[in-house]
Amino acid sequence: MEPSRSRTSPDTAAEDLSGSDSKQPVYSELDAKSDLGKKPSQWMQSPASISKIMHNVWQLSRKKDVVCLILSYPPFNSWNNERHRGWILDVLEIIHKVRTQYENNAANVLGFSSEITRLLHHSIHDIEAHVPTGISVKMCERWSPGHTAPKKAMLDLCIDDFMIRQFSQHIQIPEIRSILISEVNDKAFPCRLKNLPPIRQMFDPVIQVNVKSCLTSKDIEDRIIEELGFSKYSRGEAEQILRSHNFLILLDDFHTRRINLHELGNGWWNSDNTQKIVLISFLFHPGVLVDLEIRRNHHLLSWELFCRNVGEVVHSSTIQQLAIHVIRQCFGHFLALVLMARALKEVKDVCIWQHASRVIGFLPTSHVED
């Protein structure tokens, strides 16, 4: 993709900067060109200070993704969060700057060390008042809920709703131009995104293509061009249409280890228009740096908070179904969930659970979200 169109171009990059699995290449934002992609072991051969900066950039991006997720939930999504939003934009900008400088000369990234450290120390004390510190820290790594989520269709739908809420909020931020949605378990999920009324209002065209069998960026480009109604031999005409429109491209079943996203559609991007790309994957991709990653597993946070406070009774299959209904009725509101869970702690009477759920359902939506 065109690296200069904005301060946060949706490029891909090198590897899992955490160094946790150097044998498995994972491409991220910092690899602007494929020949610049380096494994963590190769970074370790560079000056130690450069290696540390690259690792810190990865950590910074993960913290940004976690903050974005939590801010999409009530009560945070109704608060004035300018401090956090400003920090998110600063993080996106510094990641783009580091990538650009690393592309030119790796040693140039040394000048960003103090700024990256400052951003890493961004305080989230207001978030930690609702989300335990241990959880928020682990979410910056590969966190899984301590309480196993039941295999229930209602919970799947509830979590998908929370993911869509986050997507709908962050797709409107101009600086977020590339989004990875990982660990999706519903094949109909891309269609739900595509048909959201706000998406249809913001973008024209909205292009959805399945890229599971695509092996190169050119294969994906050909699929997109065909979806627009052109043959692959009419590439120039198709590119002209894309350049002049506000488009959203949904790449379904995308495998980030297989394709260098930076090579995709170099002639399509126009900074004067709203143009975004969304990668949808059924897999987990450690260390991938895009403008925003939405992990389905992280949206089980509301389930985890509820289970931590309601006690062992949640292991009952009947109670689980009612608990999911309560979570959905609360719209995932962290404080409301904790208060409801404590009120229902170890309560085994199904009638009481049903009554609690009905009471929440009678409240106006605005009251619940506040």
Secondary structure, DSSP 8 states (H G I E B T S, - for coil): --TTSSTT-----SS-TT-S-TTS----TT-SSGGG---HHHHHTS-HHHHHHHHHHHHHHHHHHHHHHHHTSTTGGGS--HHHHHHHHHHHHHHHHHHHHHHH-GGGGGGGHHHHHHHHT---HHHHTTS-HHHHHHHTS----SS-----HHHHHHHHHHHHHHHHHHTT-TT--EEEEES---TTHHHHHHT-HHHHHH-BSEEEEE-TT--SHHHHHHHHHHHTT--GGGHHHHHHHHHTSB-EEEEET--TTT--GGGTTTTT--TTS--EEEEE-SS--TT---SEEEEGGGGGHHHHHHHHHH-GGGGSHHHHHHHHHHHHHTTT-HHHHHHHHHHTTT---HHHHHHHHHHHHHS-HHHHH-
